[in-house]
Amino acid sequence: MKVISLHKEEKELIELAVENNRHAQHQIYSKYAPKMLSVCRQYIKDVHQAEDIMITAFMKVFTNLKNFKHEGSFEGWIRRIMINESISFIRVQKKVKFLEDENFVEEKANNIESQFSVEDIQFLIDNLPDGYKMVFNLYCIEGFKHQEIAQMLGISEGTSKSQLSHARKTLQDNVLKLKNYQNGTE
């Protein structure tokens, strides 16, 4: 009963926001902005730029809210807009380089027990080359398939797999370096 009530309230809030009700738009923004900033932050290293991207993406959310069909998660719909806006920003900056490597070999991720803070992990991800970072985030965090990533980024499926493999290898190497540094053995 409670889930149905919450869904109904969200639907009514969306309908009000479609009619340019500023209070409803503010409620939507307040509810989702913290999560969506973290989504943008996964792709954009600078927090101020990530905030700008998030605000631009929310403008797109409110402009296109009438197109939301209430099929699936509203949060997921907003998240997709945030991801696309972040990727568009990176493309405009022309910072992304994808290395073509068709000789991809699937690697199994090592299960390394996490002894690092969220900030440590974000630091390691932030220091990946942009191509590696985008594919890693889209695959490992957002759950997209390589075929979807290839279409989103305009690359081949093999390149997507290769970028993920290189990202994982780079992260593993940097985790070991960070671990050795923290233990005082480097």
N, C-alpha and C positions, 0 to 999 in steps of 0.2 A: 504494500500500500504506500509506503514512504517513497520508494523508487519512482512509482508512477506519479506521485505528487511532485517530486523534484523535477521529473522530466516535463511535466505540464508547466511548472513555474518557469523552467528554462525556455520552453517554447513560447510562452507568453512574453517573456523578457526579450527574446529575439524578435518577435512580431512588433513589439513597441520600438525596438531599436531600428527596425526597417522603416518605421514611420518617422525616423529622425528624433525620437524622444531622447534628449541628451542625458537624462537621468538613467535610462535603461542602458544607453551606450557606456556611460561611466561605470555602471555596475558590471557590465561584461568586461570592460577594460580592467577594472580593479580585481575581478576574480581571476582573470587569465594572464595578466601582465607579468607577474613574477615567474610563472612557468615558461612563458613565451620568451622572456628575456634570457632564461637559461638555454632555451633552444637556439636562439640567435647567437648567444655566447659560445656555443659549441663550435660554431663555424667562424665567428669573427673574434679575433684575438683581443682587440681593444674594446673595453666595456662601454665606452662612450659611443663608439661606432655601432656596437651591438644594440644599444638603446635607440639610436637613430633609426636603425634598420627595423627594430621592433615597432616603433611608432609609425614608420612608413607602412609597414605590413598591416598594422591595425587600421590605418586609413583604408587600405585595400579590403580588409575584413568588413568594415562598415559600408564601403561603397558596394561591395558584392554580396552583402548579407541577404538580399532578396533572392539570390541564387542558391542559398543553402536549402536543401530539399528535406532536411530532417531525416535523412537516411544515413545512419551511422552516427558517430560521435561528433558533437559540435567542437569539442576540444581538439579532436583529431583534424577536423577541417581547418581550424585556425592554425594548428601546428604545421600543416602542409603549406599554408600561405607563408608562414614564418621561414620555413626551410627554403622555399622557392625564392623568397626575397633575399635571404642571406646568400644563396648561390648566385643570384643575379648581381648582387653587390660585388662579390668576389670576381665574377666574370668581367664586370666593368673595370675593376682595378687591374685586370689582366695579370694577376699574380699566379694563376693556376697553370701548372705544367704537368702533363701526364706523360709518363714514360711508357712507350709502347713495348710490351714484353709479352709476346704470345706464348712463350715457353713457361707459362705459369704452372707451378706445382702446388697443389693444395697442402697447406700446413695445418697441423692441429695446434690450436692455441694451448700454450702451457698454462696450467692452473697454478699461478703464483699467488700465494696468500698475500692479501693486501695488508701491508703495514704502513701504508701511506695515507696522508690526508687527502681530502677532496681537492684541495689546492695543489698538492703535489701531482695528483693524477691529471688535473686540468693543465698544469704547467707542462707535463710531458706531452699531452695531446696538442697543446698550443704550439709546441716547438716542432711538430711534424711539418713537412712541406705541405702546402695548401692542398695539392691533389690527393696526397695520402690522407690528410685530415678529413677532407670532404667525404671520400669513399668510406673511411673508417666510421665516421659518424653516421652516414646514411645506412651502412650495413649493420654495424654492431649496436648502435644506439637506437636508430629509428626503425630498424628491422626490414629495410627494403631489400629486395632480391637484386642480384647483379644485373639482370636484364632491365629492371626498372631504373637502376642507377645509371646504366649506360644510356638509356633514353633521356634521363633528366640532364645528364652532363654532356651529352653529345660525343660519347666515346664508345669504344667497342666493349663487349662483355668481358673479353680477355684482358683488356686494359683495366677494367674495374677490379677484376680478380687479382691482377698483378699489383695494383695500387694497394689493395687490402693486405696482400701478402707482405709487401714492403713496409707498410705501416705497422703491421704486427711485429715484424722483425726489428724495425727501428725502435718500437716501444719496448720490446723485450730487452734489447741492448741498453736502452736508456734506463730501464727499471734496474737492471743489474748495476749500472754505473751509479745511480742514485742510492741504491742499497749499500754499495761499497763506500760511497761517500759518507752516508749516515753512520756506517759502522766504523769509519775511520781507517778503512783498509785501502783507500785510494788516494 
